[in-house]
Amino acid sequence: MKKALHLMLALALFVCGFSVNAQKKATYNAMTSVEKQDVKKENRAPEVRVMDVRGAAITIIDSDYHFPYDISDNKQHVAIQAFGESESYYWSEATGMIYIEGTVFAVSDDGIVAGYYTNDQGASVGGLWHSDTKEWQFLGMNPDYPEFFLDMDNPDYNGAWAMSNDGLNVGVMQFTADWETSTYIWNPNDGYTKLPNGASTQTRPNGISSDGSVVVGHGTDEIGYWTVCYWKDGQIYNIDGIYGEAMNASPSGRYICGYVDGMEGNAFVYDIVGEELTQIANTLEAGSSLSATCVTDNGDAFGYMAGGFPPMPDMRRAFAYVGGEVMYFSDYLLANGVGETESWIIYSINNVTADGRTFIGAANIDGQDCTFIITLEESLCDGPTNLTYSIPENDFNNVALSWDAPADPVNVTYEIYTGYSATEPIYSGITETSFEIEDLEPGQYTFLVRANWGGECLSGGSNTVKPTIYPCAAANMCELTFTMIDEYGDGWNNAYIEIVGTLSDMVYKVELKQGGYIEEPEVLVLPLCHDTYTFTWVKGEWDAEIGFSIALEGEEIYKVDMAGITDTFELNFLNYEVNCEANIDEVATENNIDIMPNPAKNYFNIEGENIVNVEIYNAVGQTVDVINVNNDDVQISTAKYDNGIYFVRVLTSDAKTTVKKVVVAK
């Protein structure tokens, strides 16, 4: 919860190095300057191995474990970071691995690599490494900073941290003499253009869209914590209340991805157009977070488990977030028809090409650590699109699915699956573009649809939908409102409220991921059916910084102030009947029931014929009064009623019911 600057950790990792390449680094450091120059220019013998695997083309580009940072969209060039200080590689099929003395981050379709290196004056500067000359080209002096800072212990001047695929837009982190940083865009025509820092004292670019219109990275808040930010068309935007870092942008720039809450948090995908944040929790391995390194133009994200850089062997596993579902990347390969992956240990997915089909990463394949490129085969047939769902009001335990057919469907039937990685359909042989699934138990479900072309080809999946089946119809539900606070605004750190009713096995989970400052609390509205619920507090790491209140239809039913969750706090803190019976509009019948005066001060009269029963509810559905009568008129005293809105349910002898609203204003 008390964050440290990630930059310090990243520097420590690179300065200390890792045992994976410790021997290589020691050998290199012992060389003379002439020998180092020879190594820098020497082509490593290509250690390329092409694997014959069903459903994909797999190239092992090195038998060492590296961090391949970027692959060009034409799939011909790869920029690779090693784990030694200022050690990198360039790879192409023609050249194999070429050693680069420097740190690289991006590569273009022309084989131009962006990064930083140490120049002849001892300054660390941003540059472009050219695969044809095998030399660095300095980006040039930034006019805003016309001198190197060589009088300091810090030799960093600037660095190229991102580049568009055409090589024309380079994202630069520029240092100042006092170690503050700003983000610039460099291109060969205009040189350096500064992007605004906003309220941040430090910013850094980590990724850039194909056309250069969207740049992503991190900023800082007023006390130096890293915050997610992006620049669109030259303007800076922050995602409020989110700590962490944006690592990449999709080719079109619509989606960005990264991780939240520093090194302890989860991955995220943010839709810039819809301004919608999706946090990706690790449902695969409890206690391990996710870091998203790349995202496609349809919002699918990929990366590795556990926060921080780099993803070391035996500590990380690659994941895919596709159609709203988190899975191991090896399962993603299986779902795409790639065979023989069950025994692979894929450590990380580091980037993906614009078409979303070629990935770079690190893995253990057949017992050997390696750095790889994998390209999925194109689907041989089109699939359904635009899957949507609805829940019929009268049959609230049914889900009606509908979708758009692929172009020119001939001999096509449809199959429904329970997720992207499901291998067997739950329904098949469907001939229409709609289907109703009946009699579902309460709970959350995931569905997607594939097209079966006469048994000759099974398409990829549609988008997924995630309907929730409640124990009652939506019209009969009422709303619980949770107002949540956290002293430091960084969430509840694995603490949450668990809510369980008696009508079903559904478990509701209320938690605060980010935000919730005392002056700006987070609000969550949870719809619930009429039932008796048990509320349980599940402990987290920093419960003393947490507070919350619960209200039903506007009336507070429970509250705990900040610092109120102590070691003696009752974990099963509330049992409560959520009464939704009065959560309905006025219902009129031909009984001609009238209430007057309305608003009422001291009393109100109910006028009608053959009234046998009157029930009165407050605005949150709680029963206030029940009166059995046998008369045409009834007078109700308001002496025990508070000011507010009430619902009066009137039952007549012919079994007809009328609901009227009355306002008590004394």
C-alpha positions in Angstrom: 0.0 0.0 0.0 2.9 2.4 0.7 4.4 2.6 -2.8 8.0 3.2 -3.7 9.0 4.6 -7.0 9.3 1.8 -9.6 12.2 3.6 -11.3 14.4 2.7 -8.3 13.5 -0.9 -8.6 14.1 -1.0 -12.4 17.5 0.6 -12.0 18.4 -1.9 -9.3 17.4 -4.8 -11.5 19.5 -3.6 -14.4 22.5 -2.6 -12.3 22.6 -5.8 -10.3 21.9 -8.0 -13.3 20.5 -11.5 -13.2 22.1 -14.9 -12.9 20.5 -15.9 -16.2 23.3 -14.0 -18.1 25.8 -13.3 -15.2 28.6 -15.3 -16.8 28.1 -13.6 -20.2 28.1 -10.1 -18.6 31.3 -10.9 -16.5 33.1 -12.2 -19.7 32.1 -9.1 -21.6 33.2 -6.7 -18.8 36.6 -8.3 -18.8 37.2 -7.6 -22.4 39.4 -4.8 -23.8 37.7 -1.9 -25.6 38.8 -3.4 -28.9 37.4 -6.8 -28.0 34.1 -5.2 -27.0 33.9 -3.4 -30.3 34.4 -6.7 -32.1 31.6 -8.3 -30.0 29.3 -5.4 -30.8 29.8 -5.8 -34.5 29.9 -9.6 -34.5 26.8 -11.5 -35.7 25.9 -14.2 -33.3 25.6 -17.6 -35.0 21.9 -17.9 -35.7 20.4 -20.4 -33.2 17.1 -20.6 -35.1 14.9 -23.6 -34.8 11.5 -23.8 -36.7 9.0 -26.2 -35.0 6.4 -28.1 -36.9 3.3 -27.6 -34.7 -0.3 -28.0 -35.8 -2.0 -24.6 -36.1 1.0 -22.3 -35.8 4.4 -21.4 -37.1 6.9 -21.3 -34.2 10.4 -20.0 -34.5 12.9 -20.4 -31.6 15.1 -17.4 -32.2 17.5 -18.1 -29.3 18.1 -20.9 -26.8 18.7 -18.3 -24.1 16.0 -16.7 -22.0 15.6 -13.0 -23.0 13.0 -10.3 -22.9 12.0 -9.6 -26.6 10.6 -6.1 -26.3 9.1 -5.5 -29.8 8.4 -7.1 -33.1 7.8 -5.1 -36.3 4.4 -5.5 -37.9 5.9 -7.1 -41.0 7.2 -9.8 -38.6 10.8 -9.5 -39.9 12.6 -7.7 -37.1 12.7 -8.1 -33.3 14.2 -5.9 -30.6 15.4 -7.8 -27.6 16.5 -6.8 -24.1 18.9 -9.1 -22.2 19.2 -9.0 -18.5 22.7 -7.6 -18.2 23.2 -3.8 -17.9 22.9 -2.1 -21.3 22.8 -5.5 -23.1 20.4 -5.9 -26.0 20.0 -7.8 -29.3 18.5 -7.3 -32.7 17.1 -10.4 -34.6 16.0 -11.1 -38.1 15.7 -14.3 -40.0 18.5 -13.2 -42.3 21.0 -12.1 -39.6 20.2 -14.0 -36.5 21.1 -12.4 -33.2 23.2 -9.3 -33.3 24.6 -7.9 -30.1 23.8 -4.2 -29.3 25.5 -2.3 -26.5 22.6 -0.3 -25.2 19.0 -0.7 -24.1 16.3 -1.2 -26.8 12.6 -0.8 -26.7 11.1 -0.8 -30.2 11.7 -1.8 -33.9 10.2 -0.6 -37.2 9.4 -2.4 -40.4 12.7 -1.0 -41.8 14.7 -2.7 -39.0 15.4 0.6 -37.1 15.7 0.1 -33.4 14.9 2.8 -30.8 16.5 2.9 -27.4 19.4 4.6 -25.5 23.2 4.1 -25.3 26.3 5.7 -23.9 28.0 8.1 -26.2 31.7 9.0 -26.5 31.2 11.7 -23.8 29.8 9.3 -21.3 26.2 10.6 -21.5 23.3 8.2 -21.8 21.4 9.4 -24.9 18.4 8.4 -27.0 19.1 7.1 -30.4 18.2 4.9 -33.4 20.2 1.7 -34.1 20.3 0.8 -37.7 20.4 -2.9 -38.6 22.2 -2.2 -41.9 25.1 -0.2 -40.4 24.9 -1.8 -36.9 25.6 1.7 -35.4 23.7 4.1 -33.2 22.4 7.4 -34.6 22.0 10.1 -31.9 18.6 11.8 -32.0 20.4 15.1 -31.5 20.4 17.7 -28.7 17.0 18.7 -27.5 16.8 22.5 -27.9 15.2 22.8 -24.5 18.3 21.1 -23.0 21.3 22.2 -25.0 23.9 20.6 -22.7 24.7 17.2 -21.2 24.5 16.9 -17.4 28.0 15.4 -17.0 28.8 17.4 -13.9 26.3 15.2 -12.0 26.5 11.6 -10.7 23.6 11.0 -13.1 24.8 10.8 -16.7 21.3 10.3 -18.2 20.4 12.9 -20.8 17.4 11.3 -22.6 16.2 7.9 -24.0 14.0 6.7 -26.8 11.4 4.5 -25.0 8.8 4.0 -27.8 8.5 4.2 -31.6 5.7 3.9 -34.1 6.0 1.0 -36.5 7.0 3.2 -39.4 9.9 4.6 -37.4 8.8 8.2 -37.8 7.5 9.0 -34.3 9.8 8.3 -31.4 8.7 8.7 -27.8 11.5 10.2 -25.7 12.0 10.5 -22.0 13.9 13.7 -21.4 15.8 14.3 -18.1 16.4 17.6 -16.5 19.4 18.5 -14.4 17.5 17.8 -11.2 16.2 14.4 -12.4 12.7 15.4 -13.3 11.5 14.0 -16.7 9.2 15.0 -19.5 7.9 13.3 -22.6 8.8 14.4 -26.1 8.0 13.2 -29.6 10.9 13.2 -32.0 10.6 12.8 -35.7 13.2 13.4 -38.5 11.3 16.4 -39.9 10.4 18.4 -36.8 12.9 17.2 -34.2 11.7 17.4 -30.6 8.1 18.3 -29.7 7.2 18.4 -26.0 4.1 16.8 -24.7 2.5 18.4 -21.7 3.2 17.0 -18.2 0.0 18.1 -16.8 0.1 18.0 -13.0 3.0 15.4 -13.0 6.6 16.3 -12.2 7.8 13.2 -14.1 6.4 11.5 -17.2 7.7 8.7 -19.4 6.4 7.2 -22.7 6.2 3.4 -22.9 4.2 2.8 -26.1 2.8 4.6 -29.1 0.0 3.8 -31.6 0.7 3.0 -35.3 -0.1 6.6 -36.5 1.6 8.3 -33.5 -1.6 9.9 -32.3 -1.7 8.1 -29.0 1.3 7.8 -26.6 1.0 5.9 -23.3 3.1 5.9 -20.2 3.1 7.1 -16.6 3.0 10.3 -14.7 3.3 11.1 -11.0 1.0 12.4 -8.4 1.8 15.1 -5.8 3.8 12.7 -3.7 5.6 10.9 -6.5 3.5 7.8 -7.0 3.3 6.6 -10.6 -0.1 7.2 -12.2 -1.5 5.9 -15.5 -1.5 8.5 -18.2 -1.8 8.8 -22.0 -1.5 11.6 -24.6 -4.0 11.9 -27.5 -3.4 14.4 -30.2 -0.9 16.1 -28.0 -3.1 16.4 -24.9 -2.4 14.6 -21.6 -5.1 12.5 -19.9 -4.9 10.8 -16.5 -7.1 7.9 -15.4 -8.3 9.3 -12.0 -7.4 7.3 -8.9 -5.4 4.7 -10.8 -1.8 4.0 -9.8 0.5 2.1 -12.1 1.7 2.4 -15.6 0.4 2.2 -19.2 2.7 -0.1 -21.1 1.3 -0.1 -24.7 -1.4 1.1 -27.1 -3.3 -0.9 -29.7 -2.4 -0.1 -33.3 -5.4 2.2 -33.8 -4.8 3.8 -30.4 -8.3 3.0 -29.1 -7.1 0.7 -26.3 -4.2 1.1 -23.9 -3.0 -1.5 -21.4 -0.7 -1.9 -18.4 -0.8 -2.6 -14.7 -2.4 -0.9 -11.7 -1.5 -0.4 -8.1 2.2 -0.7 -8.6 3.9 -4.1 -8.3 1.0 -5.6 -6.3 -1.8 -4.8 -8.6 -3.7 -6.2 -11.6 -3.6 -5.6 -15.3 -5.9 -3.3 -17.0 -7.4 -2.4 -20.4 -8.7 1.1 -21.0 -11.0 2.0 -23.9 -10.1 5.6 -24.7 -13.2 6.1 -26.9 -15.7 4.7 -24.4 -13.7 5.9 -21.4 -14.1 2.5 -19.8 -11.5 0.9 -17.5 -11.4 -2.9 -17.2 -9.2 -4.2 -14.4 -8.1 -7.8 -15.1 -7.8 -9.8 -11.8 -5.8 -13.0 -11.7 -8.4 -15.8 -11.4 -5.8 -18.4 -12.4 -3.3 -18.2 -9.5 -4.3 -16.6 -6.2 -1.9 -14.1 -4.8 -0.2 -13.3 -8.1 -1.0 -10.2 -10.1 -0.9 -9.5 -13.8 0.9 -7.1 -16.1 -0.4 -6.5 -19.6 2.3 -5.8 -22.1 0.3 -5.5 -25.3 -3.3 -5.0 -26.5 -5.0 -5.5 -29.9 -7.6 -3.3 -31.7 -10.5 -5.4 -30.3 -9.3 -5.0 -26.7 -7.7 -8.4 -26.1 -4.7 -8.1 -23.9 -1.6 -10.3 -23.2 1.2 -10.3 -20.7 2.6 -12.1 -17.8 1.8 -12.9 -14.2 3.2 -11.0 -11.1 4.0 -7.3 -11.1 7.4 -5.9 -11.9 10.0 -6.3 -14.6 11.4 -8.6 -15.8 9.3 -11.8 -15.9 11.9 -14.3 -14.6 11.7 -18.0 -15.3 9.9 -20.2 -12.7 8.3 -17.0 -11.3 5.9 -15.9 -14.1 3.4 -17.4 -16.5 2.0 -15.8 -19.6 -1.7 -15.0 -19.8 -4.3 -13.9 -22.4 -7.4 -11.8 -21.7 -9.7 -12.5 -24.6 -13.4 -11.8 -24.8 -13.5 -10.9 -21.1 -12.0 -14.2 -20.0 -8.5 -14.7 -18.4 -6.6 -17.8 -19.4 -3.1 -19.1 -19.5 -1.6 -18.3 -22.9 -1.0 -22.0 -23.5 -4.8 -22.5 -23.2 -5.3 -19.6 -25.6 -3.1 -21.5 -28.1 -5.1 -24.7 -27.6 -8.3 -22.8 -28.2 -6.9 -21.5 -31.5 -6.1 -25.1 -32.6 -2.4 -25.1 -31.8 -1.4 -28.6 -30.8 1.4 -30.0 -28.5 1.4 -27.0 -26.1 0.3 -28.8 -22.9 3.8 -29.4 -21.7 5.1 -25.9 -22.6 5.8 -23.3 -19.8 5.3 -19.9 -21.4 6.9 -17.3 -19.1 5.8 -14.2 -20.9 4.1 -12.6 -23.9 5.9 -9.3 -24.5 4.3 -8.0 -27.7 1.9 -8.8 -30.6 1.8 -7.6 -34.2 -1.0 -5.3 -35.5 -2.9 -8.3 -37.0 -3.1 -9.9 -33.5 -1.7 -13.2 -34.7 2.1 -13.1 -34.1 3.5 -13.0 -30.6 7.0 -12.7 -29.1 7.9 -14.0 -25.7 10.0 -16.4 -23.6 9.2 -20.0 -22.6 10.4 -23.4 -21.7 9.7 -25.6 -24.7 10.6 -29.3 -24.5 12.7 -28.7 -21.4 14.7 -25.8 -22.9 14.4 -22.1 -22.0 14.1 -20.0 -25.2 13.0 -16.8 -26.8 10.3 -17.4 -29.5 8.1 -16.0 -32.2 4.7 -17.7 -32.7 2.3 -17.0 -35.6 -1.2 -18.4 -35.4 -2.7 -19.8 -38.6 -5.5 -17.8 -40.1 -9.0 -19.3 -39.6 -10.2 -21.0 -42.7 -13.8 -19.9 -42.2 -15.6 -16.8 -40.9 -17.5 -16.8 -37.6 -20.6 -15.1 -36.2 -20.3 -11.5 -34.8 -22.1 -9.1 -32.6 -23.3 -11.6 -30.0 -25.9 -10.0 -27.6 -28.2 -11.3 -25.0 -31.5 -10.4 -23.2 -33.3 -11.8 -20.2 -37.0 -12.1 -20.6 -38.9 -10.3 -17.9 -41.4 -13.2 -17.3 -38.8 -15.9 -17.6 -35.9 -14.3 -15.6 -33.9 -17.6 -15.5 -33.7 -17.7 -19.3 -31.1 -16.0 -21.6 -32.0 -15.2 -25.2 -28.9 -15.0 -27.4 -28.7 -13.4 -30.8 -25.9 -12.8 -33.3 -25.0 -11.8 -36.8 -24.3 -14.6 -39.4 -21.0 -14.7 -41.2 -21.0 -13.6 -44.9 -22.6 -16.0 -47.3 -23.4 -18.8 -44.8 -23.8 -22.1 -46.7 -24.5 -25.3 -44.8 -23.8 -23.4 -41.6 -25.0 -24.4 -38.1 -24.0 -22.7 -34.8 -22.6 -24.0 -31.6 -22.7 -22.3 -28.2 -19.7 -22.6 -25.8 -19.2 -21.5 -22.2 -16.0 -19.6 -22.9 -13.1 -19.0 -25.2 -11.1 -21.9 -24.0 -14.0 -24.4 -23.8 -13.4 -27.3 -26.2 -17.0 -28.8 -26.2 -20.2 -27.0 -27.1 -23.2 -27.0 -24.7 -25.6 -26.6 -27.7 -24.9 -27.5 -31.3 -26.8 -27.9 -34.6 -28.5 -24.5 -34.3 -29.8 -23.2 -37.6 -31.1 -19.8 -36.7 -29.1 -16.8 -35.5 -30.9 -16.8 -32.1 -31.3 -19.3 -29.3 -32.9 -19.2 -25.9 -31.2 -21.1 -23.0 -33.8 -22.0 -20.4 -34.0 -22.8 -16.7 -30.6 -21.5 -15.6 -29.7 -21.5 -11.9 -28.8 -18.1 -10.4 -25.2 -17.1 -11.2 -22.9 -15.5 -13.8 -22.5 -17.2 -17.1 -20.2 -16.8 -20.2 -21.3 -17.7 -23.7 -19.8 -17.4 -27.2 -20.9 -18.8 -30.5 -18.9 -20.5 -33.3 -20.0 -21.4 -36.8 -19.7 -25.0 -38.0 -19.5 -25.1 -41.8 -20.9 -28.5 -42.6 -18.3 -30.2 -40.4 -15.5 -29.0 -42.7 -14.5 -26.0 -40.6 -15.2 -24.7 -37.2 -14.8 -20.9 -37.0 -13.3 -18.8 -34.3 -15.5 -17.6 -31.5 -17.7 -14.5 -31.5 -17.4 -12.0 -28.8 -18.4 -13.2 -25.4 -21.4 -12.1 -23.3 -21.6 -12.5 -19.5 -25.2 -12.5 -18.3 -26.1 -12.8 -14.6 -29.2 -14.8 -13.6 -30.7 -13.5 -10.4 -33.2 -15.3 -8.2 -35.9 -12.9 -9.2 -37.0 -10.7 -12.1 -35.2 -7.3 -12.5 -38.4 -5.4 -11.9 -38.7 -7.0 -8.5 -35.2 -6.0 -7.3 -34.1 -3.1 -5.1 -30.7 -1.5 -4.8 -28.1 -1.6 -2.1 -25.7 1.4 -2.3 -22.2 0.9 -0.9 -20.2 4.1 -0.2 -16.5 3.1 0.3 -13.5 5.0 1.5 -9.8 4.3 1.9 -7.3 6.7 3.6 -4.7 6.5 0.9 -6.9 6.0 -2.1 -5.2 2.8 -3.3 -8.0 0.4 -2.6 -8.8 -2.3 0.0 -5.8 -4.5 -0.7 -7.6 -7.8 -1.0 -10.2 -7.0 1.6 -13.9 -7.2 0.5 -17.5 -7.7 1.7 -19.0 -11.1 0.9 -22.8 -11.2 0.6 -24.8 -14.4 0.6 -28.5 -14.9 0.6 -30.8 -17.9 1.2 -32.6 -18.1 -2.2 -29.5 -19.3 -4.2 -25.8 -20.1 -4.0 -24.8 -16.8 -5.5 -22.0 -14.9 -3.7 -21.8 -11.2 -4.2 -18.4 -9.5 -3.7 -18.0 -5.8 -3.0 -14.5 -4.4 -3.0 -12.6 -1.2 -3.7 -9.9 -1.5 -6.3 -8.6 2.0 -6.4 -9.7 5.5 -5.3 -12.0 6.0 -2.4 -10.3 9.0 -0.8 -12.2 10.3 2.2 -13.2 13.5 0.3 -14.1 11.5 -2.8 -15.6 8.1 -1.8 -16.4 5.4 -4.3 -20.0 4.4 -4.7 -21.2 1.0 -5.9 -24.8 0.1 -6.5 -25.7 -3.6 -6.2 -29.2 -4.9 -7.2 -30.6 -7.6 -5.0 -33.7 -9.7 -4.7 -36.0 -9.8 -1.7 -34.1 -12.1 0.6 -32.3 -12.3 3.9 -28.5 -11.8 3.5 -25.4 -12.4 5.5 -22.7 -9.8 5.2 -19.2 -10.9 6.0 -16.0 -8.9 6.1 -13.0 -10.7 4.5 -9.8 -9.3 5.8 -7.1 -7.7 3.7 -3.7 -6.2 4.3 -4.6 -2.7 5.5 -8.1 -2.9 7.0 -7.4 0.0 9.5 -7.5 2.5 6.6 -11.0 1.4 5.4 -14.5 2.6 6.1 -17.9 2.0 4.4 -21.6 2.5 4.7 -24.6 0.6 3.2 -27.9 2.1 2.3 -31.1 0.5 0.9 -33.0 2.7 -1.4 -31.5 5.8 0.2 -31.8 4.8 3.8 -28.6 3.9 5.7 -28.7 0.5 7.3 -25.0 0.0 8.3 -21.9 2.1 8.7 -18.3 1.7 9.9 -16.1 4.7 10.1 -12.5 4.6 8.9 -10.2 2.8 11.4 -13.3 1.0 12.7 -12.2 -2.3 11.3 -10.0 -3.5 14.1 -8.8 -7.0 15.3 -12.1 -7.2 17.3 -14.3 -6.3 14.3 -17.1 -8.9 13.9 -16.5 -10.5 10.6 -20.1 -11.6 10.1 -21.1 -8.0 10.8 -24.7 -7.9 9.4 -27.7 -10.1 8.8 -30.4 -8.1 7.0 -33.7 -8.7 5.2 -33.7 -6.8 1.9 -37.4 -6.2 1.5 -38.2 -5.2 -2.1 -41.9 -5.7 -2.0 -42.6 -2.0 -2.1 -40.1 -1.3 -4.8 -42.9 -0.8 -7.3 -44.8 2.1 -9.0 -48.3 2.9 -8.1 -50.8 0.4 -9.4 -54.3 1.5 -10.1 -57.4 -0.7 -10.6 -61.1 0.0 -11.3 -61.7 -0.1 -7.5 -61.4 3.7 -7.5 -59.3 4.0 -4.3 -58.4 7.6 -3.3 -56.1 9.0 -0.6 -56.6 12.4 0.8 -55.2 14.8 1.9 -52.0 14.1 0.1 -49.5 15.4 1.2 -50.8 14.4 4.7 -50.0 16.2 7.9 -51.8 14.6 10.9 -53.7 11.9 9.0 -54.9 10.7 5.6 -58.1 9.0 4.5 -58.3 5.9 2.3 -61.7 6.1 0.4 -63.0 3.2 -1.6 -65.4 0.2 -1.4 -65.2 -3.1 0.6 -61.6 -2.5 1.9 -60.4 -5.5 3.9 -56.7 -4.9 4.3 -54.2 -2.0 4.2 -50.4 -2.4 4.2 -48.1 0.6 4.4 -44.4 0.5 3.3 -41.7 3.1 3.6 -39.6 4.2 0.6 -37.1 1.3 1.1 -39.7 -1.4 1.2 -39.9 -1.9 5.0 -43.4 -2.7 6.4 -44.6 0.2 8.6 -48.2 -0.8 9.3 -50.7 -3.6 8.6 -54.4 -2.8 9.2 -57.2 -5.4 8.8 -60.6 -3.7 8.3 -64.0 -4.3 6.7 -65.2 -0.9 5.7 -65.4 1.5 2.8 -63.3 4.2 4.4 -60.2 4.1 6.6 -58.4 6.9 8.4 -54.7 6.5 9.2 -52.9 8.6 11.8 -49.4 9.8 10.8 -48.3 10.3 14.5 -45.7 7.4 14.3 -44.6 8.2 10.7 -41.6 10.2 9.8 -41.8 12.7 7.0 -41.2 11.1 3.6 -42.8 8.9 0.9 -44.9 5.9 1.7 -46.7 3.3 -0.4 -50.2 2.2 0.6 -51.3 -1.2 -0.6 -55.1 -1.6 -0.4 -56.8 -5.1 -0.8 -60.6 -5.2 -1.4 -63.0 -8.1 -0.9 -63.0 -9.0 -4.5 -59.2 -9.8 -4.2 -58.1 -6.7 -6.2 -55.1 -4.7 -5.1 -54.3 -1.0 -5.5 -51.0 0.6 -4.6 -51.0 4.4 -4.0 -48.2 6.8 -3.0 -48.7 9.2 -0.1 -46.3 11.9 1.1 -46.2 12.7 4.8 -45.2 16.3 5.5 -45.9 17.3 9.1 
